[in-house]
Amino acid sequence: MKITDLNNSLINKKVSIIVKSIRVNGKILGIENDEHSKGMVVEHEPVNWGKYTFTTTRIWGRKSDGWGSIIHAKLLAK
């Protein structure tokens, strides 16, 4: 996925992302946009990492070149 693809119409869509080196499926909760990056907040399947469990993650990309965790996100079929 590219940062140019991010817009508010994607909220509540299903997406596949990588969290702590594990690919998980989740739902987009919101789109974030600041001066240097653009991203989305995703609520996903629980990922255990040591003694912590993650269920929400921010996926982002730099506006200058698109680099970031956003490049590994895939929008799932509708």
C-alpha positions in Angstrom: 0.0 0.0 0.0 1.2 3.6 -0.7 0.6 6.7 1.4 -1.2 8.2 -1.6 -3.9 5.4 -1.1 -4.7 6.5 2.4 -7.9 8.4 2.9 -10.9 8.5 5.2 -12.9 6.1 3.0 -10.6 3.3 4.2 -11.9 3.5 7.8 -13.5 0.2 8.8 -12.0 -1.7 5.9 -10.1 -5.0 6.5 -6.3 -4.9 6.0 -3.4 -7.3 6.4 -0.3 -5.8 8.2 3.0 -6.9 9.8 3.3 -6.5 13.5 6.5 -7.7 15.3 7.4 -9.8 12.2 4.0 -11.5 12.1 1.4 -10.9 9.4 -2.0 -10.3 11.0 -5.5 -9.2 9.8 -7.3 -6.3 11.2 -9.6 -3.3 10.7 -8.6 0.3 10.0 -9.7 2.5 12.9 -8.5 5.8 11.6 -6.1 7.8 9.3 -3.4 10.0 10.8 -1.7 12.8 8.9 1.1 15.0 10.2 3.8 17.2 8.7 6.2 14.4 7.7 4.3 11.2 7.7 0.9 9.7 7.0 -0.5 6.5 8.5 -3.3 4.5 9.8 -4.3 3.0 13.2 -5.3 -0.7 12.9 -7.0 -2.9 15.4 -5.8 -6.5 14.7 -5.6 -10.0 16.0 -3.6 -10.3 19.3 0.2 -10.6 18.9 2.2 -11.8 21.9 5.6 -10.3 22.2 7.4 -11.4 25.3 5.1 -10.6 28.2 3.1 -8.0 26.2 0.1 -8.5 23.9 -0.5 -6.0 21.1 -4.0 -5.5 19.6 -3.6 -2.0 18.1 -0.8 -0.7 15.9 0.0 2.5 13.9 1.3 1.8 10.4 3.0 4.8 8.8 5.0 6.0 5.8 7.1 9.1 5.1 5.6 11.7 2.8 9.0 12.4 1.2 9.6 8.9 -0.2 6.8 6.6 1.0 9.2 4.5 3.1 7.8 2.9 6.3 5.7 0.0 7.5 2.9 1.1 5.2 4.6 -0.6 2.3 3.8 -4.1 3.8 0.1 -3.3 4.3 -2.4 -5.0 2.0 -6.0 -4.1 1.7 -8.1 -7.3 1.9 -11.0 -8.1 -0.5 -14.2 -6.3 0.0 
